[in-house]
Amino acid sequence: MNKIKLIFFTLVISFGFSLNVNSKPVPASFADLAEKLMPSVVNISTTTTITTNSNPFPFQFPPGSPFEDMFKEFGTPQERQSAALGSGFIIDEKGIVVTNNHVIQDADDIIVRVNGDQEFKAKVLGADPLMDIAVLQLETDEKFIPVAFGDSDKARIGDWVLAIGNPFGLGGTVTAGIISARNRSIGLSRYEDFIQTDASINSGNSGGPLFDMEGNVIGINTAILGRNGSIGIGFSIPSNSAQIVIKQLIEFGETKRGWLGVRIQDVTKEIAEIEKLDKARGALVASVAENSPSEKAGIQAGDIILEFNGEKINQMKELPAIVARTEVGKKVEVKVWRDKKEIVKNVILGRLETSDDFKISKNQETQKQNNEEIIESLRIAVRPLTKEDIKNRKLPNQTTGLVITKIANNSPVANSIELNSIIIEAQKKKIRSADDLRDITKEVLNSNQKTVLLAIYNNQNQRRYIGVKLD
């Protein structure tokens, strides 16, 4: 019996020792690391001039009224200054700063505060709305303390991280947490591969750095879930993806992304079975753009792209990011599944930004973003229904509502409502604005029911009722 106890005790000790060898120690304090990094993290404030027409009448015309357009030109143009706050970090001693594009977009003036007390004007070297990155140059000859980028591919779920930024305009604030997840997509931008962290990130942290325990930047903090502040779920652009864009913005003032010229969709289990593919993987080509690199190489609608330039495509969403970071003009091998067998096509990549596809999608994106608002409870983006929408979709003239422009993967409507559907009612009440929908969903969340009844027009312009469970 004593011999058995001794063996058991030895095994427990050995197991505990192996765990200690393989795990990293919990930091006793982040103070030394934070003190070293704080001078490289900056606070950014911007001002933007907004012009609006004041209503000359003491009343509002009802939506869709013919008098609305007739009299709006009589409004008096008024200008007001809008201020915004964000964060950034210095990557070169000459004062090159990285932040989010949405922090500085359309700004008339950009002021960057370093070390809490030094203020400098900054100009934009380049910006990329698709990945939400901007690069600024401080207008000064002073030298600064830069930080270095780390390898975000080596970051693991459970690793300690530090976020430093300017939440709510309070100035340099340090928060700590761990990496909660990798490869997250939440439907905010075209190229998403976010690092998820539970380090507290709030309004004003946008553009700030996410550091590993060696003080290297492994992410750019860009988004939070939760309208009123941090709920322990923040998202950062991985440094490896960001560096490619940052380098191009510094060198060219713009991005130069690879372009394949295909529209793609997920490969489902059913499609994989029909195509005799071993499992659901790759990206199914729904259509091929005319005169695109894909068309010239012989890629066809119905092909399943399994591998691009030596990288396997496990999920459809991986392909756009891989193509985008590939050099323009490069000849690449693309492995596709066609007629139940694998074939290889050689493609010479074009440039996305000069393609007709990009120009069309950019115009559509600009139109969508006009008056676009986020409905946090449903995790969707919406814009007001316009007269043009009503005309094009042949809806009743007095229809009011909101067009859904984005749906996050974890949205409660993700599996029941499509993009471009129109929400016209909630709880049998007409929806005229985003605030109407917010107020109703807030009431539902505060009740015991937790389910909201939406009336929508789907993409076939059929009126439907959908019950949505809020969480």
N, C-alpha and C positions, 0 to 999 in steps of 0.2 A: 504493500500500500504506500509506504514512504517513497519507494522508487517511482511509482506512478505519479505521486504528487510532485516529486522533483522534476520529472520529465515535463509535466504540465506547466510548472512554474518557469522552466527554461524556455518553453515555447512562447509563453506570454511575454517574457522579457525580450526574446528575439523579435517577436512581432512588433512590440512597442518600439524597439530600437530601429527596425526597418522603416517604420512610419516616420520617426524623427529624422532619419537620414534623407528620406524622399520629400519631406515637407519643408516649407520655408518658415522661419520663425516669425511670430507676430511682432511687429515693431513696437518697441516700448514707447516711442514717441515719434511724431513726424516733424518735430520742431526744427531740427537741423536741416532737413530736406526743404521744408517750406521756406526757411530763412534764405537758403541759397537760391531758390527759384523765384521768389516774389519780385525781385527787381526786373525780371524778364517778362512779367505779365502786366499788361496795360489795360487801362479803362478807356473806353471809347464813347464819346458823346457826339451826336449828329443833330443838325437842324435841317429841316426840309420846309420849303414854302408850298403851301397848299392853297389853291385858288378855288373858291366856291361862289355860286350865284345865290344871293339872298332872295327869299320869297317876298315879292312886293305886296302880296295880299295877306290879310289877317286870317286866312284859312287855307287848307290844303285841298287840291282837286283829288277826287278819288282815283285810285290806280286804274289806268286804261282810259281815263277820260280824254276826249278829243281836245279839251281846253288845256290839258297838261303841257303838250308840246307847243301849243299856240302861244302861251303866255310865259313860258320859261325864259325866253330871250329877254324879257323885260327885267329879269333879276339883275341886281347890281353885283358885279364881280368883287369879291372880297378876298384878301390874302391874309393868311395866318401862318404863324410859325409852329411847326410840330417838332418836338424834341424826342430823341430816342437814345437809349443807353445799351452798351454791349461790352464785350471783352475781346482781348486779342493777346498775341505774344510775339516777342521779337525773335527773329531767326537769323539776323545778321547785325554785326556791330554798327553798320552804317544806318541802322534804323528801319529795316524792312520788317513790317508787321503783318501777321496772318490773322484773319478774322472770318466771320461768316458774311456772305454776300448780303443777306437780309438785314444785317446790322447797318450797312452803309448805302444800301440801294436808294437811288434818287436823292441822296443827301446834297445840300448846297454847301455845307461846311462840315468838316470832320476835325474834331479836337481829340488828341490822344494824350492821356495823362500817364506819366511814368513815375514810379516810386511815390505815388500819392500826391506829389506837389509840383512836378515839372510838367508843363503843358506845351504841346507842339501841334502845329497844324499839319495835316497829312493830305497827300493826294493819292488817288487810286491808280496803281500800276496796272491792274487787271482784275476782272471779276468773272466768276463762272456761276450763273444761276442754277445750272443743272446739278452741280454738286454742292452748291451753297458755300462757295469759298471766294474770298477776296484777299488781295495783297495790297498793302499800303506802303508808302514811303514817307517817313517823317521829314519835314522840311527844316532840316538843321544839319550842321556839320559835326555835332557832338557824337561821341562813341557810346555804344550801349552794350549791355551784357546779353548775348543771345542764348537761347536754349537749343538743344539738338533733338532731332527726330530719332525715335527708337523704331524697332521692328515690330509693327502691330501684329504680324502673323505669328509671332512667338507669344503674344499675350494669351493667357489661358483663363478659362472661367474659374473664378475663385481667387485670382491674383489681386493683391492690394493695389489701389490707385488713388491718386490725389487729383482733385479738381480745384483750380484757382481761378477766380473771376470777380465780376462786379455785380453781384445780385442786388436788384432793387436800388442800384446806385450807391450802395454802401461802401464801395471801394474794395481793395484787395481782401478777399475772403477765401479761406481754405476749408475744403470739406474732404473727407476721406470715405472710402468704401471699397467695394470689390467689383470685379467684372462679373456681371450677372448672366450675360449671354453674349454670343457672337453671331455675326451674319444676320442681323435683324433687318427686316424691311417693314416700314410702317406707312408707305404710300405717300410720302411727302415730296419726293423728288424722283427724277428719272434713274439716277444711279445710287442705289442704297445698299449698304453692307455694314450697317451700324454696329458699333460696340455698345452693348447695354450695360449701364452701371447703376448701382444704388447710392453712389456718392451724391449728396444733395446738389441738384442743379436747379436754379430758379431763373425767373425773368431777369435778364442782364448778364447771365453767365454765357450767353450765346457768343461763340467765337473764341472762348477761352480754352486753354489746354487741359488735356487729361494726361497726367504723368504716371509713369511706372515708378517703382521704388529705386531706380537708379537715376531718376530725374530727367528721363527722356520723354519727349512728347509721343504718345502712342495714339492720341485721338484729339479731334477738335469738337468740343461740346456744341451741339447744334439744336437739340430738341428735347422737350419734356412732354410727358403725358400728365394732364391735370391742369385745368385752366388757372387755378388760384395758387399754383406753386408746386414745389417738389412733392411727389408722393413715392419717392424711392425708385422711380423709373426714368432714367435719362439716357440720351443717345449721343454717341460721338462718331464722327467720320474717322475711319482708321487712317493712321499716318501714312501707310504704304500707298493707299489710293490717293490721299491728299497730296503727297509730295510730287506725283507726276503732274497734277494740275498746277500746283504752285510753281514748279520749275518752268512750265510753259507760260504762265501768266507773267513771270519775271522776264523771261527771254523774249516773248512775242507780244505780250499784252493781251493775249487771247488764248483759247485752247485749240488744239489740233488733234481731234479724236478720229480714230479709225471708223470707217463706215462700210458696212456689208450690204445694206440695201434690202433687208427682208423684214417682214412683219411676222412675229412668232407667237406661239401660244404653248401652254403646258401640254405635255404628253401624259394623258391619263392612262389608268390601267386598261380601260376598254380599248383605247387606241393602240396601246402596246400589244394587246392580244390580237387585234385585227391585223396589225403589221408584222406579227410573229417576232416581235422584239422581246428579248429575255426578261425585261422589266421596264417599268415606266421611268424613262430617263431621256435626257436630251431636250432639244427645242424643236417643235413642229413648225415648219415654214407654212404660214397661212397664205402669204402672197409675196411676190418678188417685185421690187420697184423697177420700172422701165429704165433701161440703159444704166443699171446699177452694176457694181462689181460682181454681185451674185448672178445677175442675168448673164453677164459676159462670160462667167465661169461655168454656166450651165446648171446652176442650182435651180430647182423647180418647186413650185407649191406642192405640198404633200411630202417633201423630203423631211427627214428628222436629222438635225445636226447633232452628232454625237461627240465630236471633238473639233476644237478650233486651235490651230497653231500649237498642237501638242498638249493642249489642256482639255481634259474630259469635261463634258457638260452634263452634270447630274440633274440640274434643275434649269428650267427655261430662263429664270431671272439671272443666272450666272453669265449667260452669253453676252448681253449688252455691255456689261462692265469689262469683260475680257476683250471684246472687240474695241471698245473705246480706248483702252490703254495701249493698244497695239499701234505701232508706228504707221503713219500714213504712207502709202506707196509700197509697203512691204508685201512680198509674195508669201502667202501662207497656205498650208494644207488644211482643208476642211473635210472631215470624214462625215459622210451622210449615210443614212439608212434609206434605201429605195428598193422597191420590189423585193422586199424580204432579204436583202443582202447589203453589205457595207461597200461603199465606193468612195473614192477620193477625188476631190475637186481642188484645183489650184486657183486661188483668188488673189488678185492684186487690190489691196484695200484702197478705197477712196477716202475723202475727208468729209466727216459728218457736217461740219459747219458750212460747207459750200454746196451741199446737196439740196435738191428740191424738196426732198423728204423733210429735212431739218427746217427749211424756211416755212413750209406749210405747218409743221407741228409747232414751230415757235410762234407763228401768228395765232394758232388755235390756243396755245398755252397762254399767250398774252391776253386774249379775249376772255379765257376762263378765269384768269387771275384778277381781272377787273371786278371789284366789289366782292371778291371771294372771301368767305368767312368760314371759320372752323366751328363745328357743333361738337363740343367735347364729349357730351354724354353719349353721342352716337358714333364718335370718332370718324366723322366725315367732313369734307369741305363742300360748301354750297355757294351758289350765286343766285341773285334774283332772276326770276323768269322774265324774259323781255317780250315785247310785242313781236319782234322778229321770230323768237322761238314759237310763239303762239301761231304765227302765220305759217312758218315752215312745217310745223308738226300738226297743223290743221286742228287746233284745239278750240274749244268754245272761247269766244272773244273776251269774256269776263274772267277767264281763268287767272288765278294768282297762285304763287308758290315758289319753290326753290329747286333749282337744278343741281343734282349731285355731281360734283366735278372730281372728287377723290373719295376713295373708301379705304381706310386702313385695313390691313390684314386681320387685325383683332377686333374690328368693328362688329357690333351685334347685328348689323344688317349685311355683313359680308356675304353670307350664303343665301340671302333672300331678295336683295335688291341690286340692280345693275347700275353701273355708271350711266349718267345722263338721264336717269329716271327723275321724275318731278314729284316732289312732296307737296301735295295740295291741302292736306288736312292732317291734324294730329288730335286724337281724342274727339273726333267729329267737329273740330273747330278749324275754320279756314286759316291757312298760313299765308301771311303777306310779307313777312320779313324773317330774318334769322333770329331776331329777338323773340318773335312769337314762338318759334320752335324751341328755343332755349327755355323760355318760361314754362311751356307745357311739359317738357321733359324733366325740368327741375321739380315741378309739382308731382310728377309721377314718381321720381326718385325719392321724394320725401314721404310718399304714401306707402301703404303696405302692399300695393298691387305690383309695382315695379315693371309693369308691362304697358307699353304705349301702342295705341292703334293708329297706324299711319294709312292715309289714302294716297295712292300714287298713280301717276301715269308711267307705265313702263316704256321700254324702247320701241315697242310696237304701238305705243299710244293707247294701250288698253288700261282702263281704270281698274285698280286692284286695291284691296285692303290687306295690310300686312301687320301682324302682331309682332312687336319687337320687345324682347326681354332686356331691360337695362341692367347694368352691373356697376 
